[in-house]
Amino acid sequence: MPFADIVGHEQVVEVFRRALRSGKTSHSYLFEGPSGCGRKTTAQALVQAIFCSEREDDACGVCPSCRKVAAGSHADIHYIEPDGQFIKIEQVRELQRDLSLRPYEAPRKACIIESAERFNPAAGNSLLKTLEEPPGNAIIILLTENAGMLLPTIRSRCQAIRFSPLSPENIRLLLERRGMTPETAELLAPVAEGSIQRALELDNEALGNRQEILLTRLSGLDRNNIATIFDASEELGASRDETLETLDMLISFMRDIAHLAAGSAAIVNATVRPALEGFAAKWPLQRTLQILDDILETRRAVQRNANSKLALDRLFMRITTTAH
């Protein structure tokens, strides 16, 4: 995939374009960002651009080298991922043997290492010298969700590149590029948490049903009928993961309600616009923002292992108090 096709990381792409034009790409990079945000795709695009002889600061995307990189079958790229729980020293030694050989057809060899935070100690220490002085001008790219979990000595030998979560608009665009209908992409993008991978894993029919249940329960909350609160918590927070999913959906809804209450027509959850407009009509902007703060506070508590159902009980009680 050429840089021109990368979505949502324009500043990162420009860094690499400048490096390619100046001939000063690093020997080793550390790509940090959430799962599914495009780290591996960008790593492959960088290697593709380095290997391609047709253009100066990007890949042509059509030459034999570009097609092999895109297919994951280029002989001069070495891929590593955890073998079980960890990346092991035998994998690093195999990489070192491979990098010691001359490239078959590319100007340099390359290695892309996934889940780089999962090196066992021996493997991590073995990699250090290779990162410092890759043989044959090779390029090594480490991918991680949390750079803080890597050895400081590994981090210090890499140029760090930070990737942000993808926006709902970018996820919607990528889903449609993959052949998804605009209606389905619009449904999935707001709850994908910035990850195209998560968007593809979501069951859109189940998600639509869950949105409908949440909106129904939200509109039915009644501070004078405590059963409406307990029933909502029971249905929407059966487990910690389900509670977090409910809270993420609520956060997305509340942001849209705040936009509508402020007079903006631009919202993310367009498929449920009528319901959200109904909430915006009865909840003043300041109260909507207070509810959003309460939801964010509840999410942090659940992440710290607070009881999921009790956390939802308390949140729904606060919503009924704030919203009236």
Buried (B, 14 or more C-beta within 10 A) or exposed (E): BBBEBBBBBEEBBEEBBEBBEEEEBBBBBBBBBBBBBBBBBBBBBBBBBBBBEEBEBBBBBEBEBBBBBBEEEBEBBBEBEBEEEBBBBEBBEEBBEBBEEEBEEBEBBBBBBBBBBBBBEEBBBBBBEBBEEBEEEBBBBBBBBEBEEBBEEBBEBBBEBEBBBBBBEBBBBBBBEEEBEEEBBBBBBBBBBBBBBBBBEBEBEEBBEBBEBBBEBBEEBEBEEEEBBBBBBEBBBEEBEBBBBBBBBBBBBBBBBBBBBEEEEEBBBBBBBEBBBBBBEEBEBEBBBBBBEBBBEBBEBBEEEBBBBEBBBBBBBBBBEBBE
